[in-house]
Amino acid sequence: MRPALCLILLAAGASAEMRPSLQPEDRKNGSRTLLALDPVHRQAIKATARLVDTGGRAAALATWVGEDGYLITKASEAPELEKLQVRLADGSLAALREIRRDTRHDLVLAQAIGVTGVTAIPFTADAKAPAFGQWITAPAADGQLRLGVISASSRQIPGLGAAIGVRMDEKPAPGGKGVRVLAVAEDSPARAAGLRDGDILLSLDDDTLSQFSQVSQLISKRQPGEIVAVKYLRDGRERACKVRLASRSKVLNNWEGEDFANGGISLRTDSFEKILQHDLPLGPADMGGPLLDLSGRPLGINIARVDRITTFALPAAVFWPLVKGWIEADRHPPKALPAR
C-alpha cells in the first residue's frame, strides 16, 4: 500500500473513533449533561430568590441567607430596593425591607416581609477557595443551572471609579452657567437616563456646575450603582433626571455601545477586595445568586458579569462574617434606653 493512501485510511479511522457521541443539545449545559446535578439544581433553586420590578421584569437574583426571609443581592443592581419585590416559588410576590447596604462589597441585605420557611444557603466563613479549573455551577434567572469552571486565580480587582458617560466642553457654557455635553456614550448611564449631545448640565445632586472638571470630581466620590440627581438645560428649558452610575472601565471600554458581552455586562465590574473568576454563561440579571461546587457546597455569590467569558463571584469567606453579623444585629437589636 502506498504511504499516502495508508495515511488517508489511518486519518479516516481516527476521525471515526473521535466522532462525538453526544447529541447536539447535550454538547453544552444540556438536560442530560445536567441530570447528574439534579440534586444540586433543586437545592440551588430553592435557595435562590428572584427580584422583579413593578412591571414584573427580572432585576437581579438574590440568595436566601435566613429561613425567616433574609436575603442578599448585588447592591448596584438594586439601588432602590423598595421599588422591587421578591417572587416566591409559588409565584406570589413579597415586599422587601432593606437592612444594610455595603458599597465596599456591592452587597445589600434585605428581608422579604412576612416570608418564613425558605431554604437558606449554608455559607461558612472558612469555605475553602476552589482551585483553578475546578467545575462549578450556579442558577440563572430562567431557572436553569449553568455549568463551568474556575477560569483564573482568586485575586483583588482594583477599581477605576464611577462614570456617567459623557464628554464635556472644556469651555464655559453660554452665560457661564453649567457644562455643555459634547457626546454621550451609547451604552452609558447618561444615555439610559435620557441625556443627549448638546445638553447643558446645571447640577449634580445639590452641587451647581460651572466647570467641566467638577463633574469628574463629584462622580469620583461615588460608587458604580449609586444614583445621582441631574438638572440640565435643553432648548432653553430646565429638566431633571436620575442617573445610575456605572464602572468607569465599563463605560470607557464600550463607548460605542457594541454588546461585546452578548447580553450586557454589570454596572459595577471592579473594585472588589477578592473575587473568584469563572466562565459560567450568566448575564447581569443573574448576579446575586449563589455559586456552588458540584457537590452543592456554597462557594460565594455571583457579583459581576464582566465580559463575554468572565464573571466574578465574591468568596463566602469575604462577605459571610459581615452578613452574619448584620442578620444577628437585626434579629436582636439593642434594647431601647430608658426614658428620662
C-alpha positions, -999 to +999 in steps of 0.1 A: +000+000+000+013+034-009+023+056+021-001+084+011-031+061+009-021+045+042-021+079+059-056+087+045-070+055+057-055+060+092-068+095+094-103+083+084-102+056+110-091+081+137-118+105+127-144+079+130-132+069+165-131+106+176-166+114+164-186+127+194-214+105+206-233+133+224-264+147+208-261+184+198-283+196+227-260+178+252-228+194+239-233+223+263-253+228+295-279+203+282-306+184+300-288+151+301-255+167+309-271+184+339-291+153+350-263+142+373-265+176+391-303+174+397-300+173+435-277+203+434-301+221+410-330+216+433-310+229+463-298+259+443-332+269+430-348+266+465-320+289+479-324+315+451-349+343+450-359+364+420-362+402+423-386+419+399-396+455+393-431+468+393-436+456+357-426+420+366-393+423+348-362+405+362-339+429+381-315+405+398-312+372+416-309+371+454-297+344+478-317+334+508-294+336+539-320+332+566-351+309+569-370+340+581-367+358+548-333+373+549-316+376+515-285+392+499-281+405+464-259+428+443-264+463+456-257+482+424-285+463+406-309+472+433-303+509+442-339+515+451-348+482+468-381+495+480-393+496+443-386+458+439-404+427+450-392+391+455-411+365+435-415+333+456-416+297+444-454+297+442-454+328+420-466+352+447-448+385+455-434+399+487-422+434+496-387+440+507-372+457+538-337+470+533-314+464+563-278+471+553-262+484+521-225+478+518-209+496+488-175+481+496-186+447+485-215+458+464-240+439+486-273+447+502-290+427+529-328+427+530-357+408+543-388+396+525-417+409+546-438+381+560-419+353+544-407+323+565-396+288+559-373+294+529-342+273+522-312+293+533-277+287+518-253+274+545-224+298+539-194+294+562-166+318+569-140+291+564-151+279+530-121+267+510-114+286+478-119+264+447-089+255+426-081+268+391-100+246+366-125+232+392-160+226+380-187+249+395-223+257+389-249+284+395-286+291+389-297+316+363-328+339+362-345+315+338-345+287+365-318+267+347-285+256+361-253+268+345-221+247+344-185+259+340-151+261+356-130+285+378-110+302+350-084+322+368-068+326+402-086+343+431-074+379+434-082+415+442-098+437+415-088+474+417-114+500+409-112+529+385-142+547+400-176+556+386-186+573+354-217+590+339-207+585+303-204+620+288-177+640+271-178+677+280-168+710+265-139+725+284-151+760+276-177+776+298-213+772+287-230+804+273-237+827+303-211+809+324-239+786+338-234+748+335-213+725+314-221+716+278-223+679+268-204+672+236-210+635+234-229+608+252-217+572+252-241+547+236-240+522+265-238+545+294-258+557+324-262+592+308-278+576+277-301+554+297-313+584+317-321+603+285-293+628+283-283+640+248-254+657+230-258+695+235-275+693+269-261+717+295-255+701+329-265+725+356-261+704+388-253+670+402-274+664+433-271+697+452-238+708+436-241+736+410-218+731+380-197+758+363-166+739+351-163+705+334-137+693+359-164+695+386-183+666+370-154+642+372-145+653+408-181+648+420-185+614+402-152+602+415-166+603+451-193+578+441-195+541+436-209+524+405-246+517+410-253+548+431-279+573+418-273+610+412-299+636+405-291+657+375-305+690+364-298+701+329-309+726+302-322+716+268-337+740+243-338+767+269-359+746+293-347+732+326-352+695+331-342+668+356-334+631+356-318+604+378-286+587+366-274+553+379-236+554+377-215+526+361-179+515+365-156+538+346-139+508+330-173+496+316-181+530+300-146+536+285-142+501+271-176+501+255-181+538+244-196+529+210-222+506+226-212+473+210-226+445+230-193+427+234-207+406+262-237+393+241-262+401+268-247+430+286-223+435+315-229+446+350-229+483+360-202+476+385-174+454+374-144+463+396-133+475+430-136+441+448-114+430+477-112+395+464-130+375+437-135+341+422-134+342+384-153+317+363-167+312+328-204+303+335-227+317+308-246+342+330-260+377+325-262+409+346-297+398+359-282+365+371-260+384+396-268+380+433-273+342+430-251+316+447-221+299+433-217+262+442-194+233+436-207+201+420-215+186+454-237+216+463-212+233+487-216+271+486-186+289+474-198+325+471-222+349+454-221+360+418-214+397+418-204+410+383-207+400+347-175+415+333-173+405+296-183+378+272-165+350+290-159+364+325-180+365+357-168+375+392-181+360+424-174+371+460-160+343+481-180+334+511-150+340+534-151+377+523-187+386+530-203+360+552-188+371+586-202+406+578-236+394+566-240+370+596-233+399+620-258+422+602-285+395+605-279+389+641-280+426+649-313+429+630-328+399+648-316+411+682-315+449+682-302+467+714-329+474+739-341+510+739-326+533+765-349+540+795-368+573+792-355+602+813 
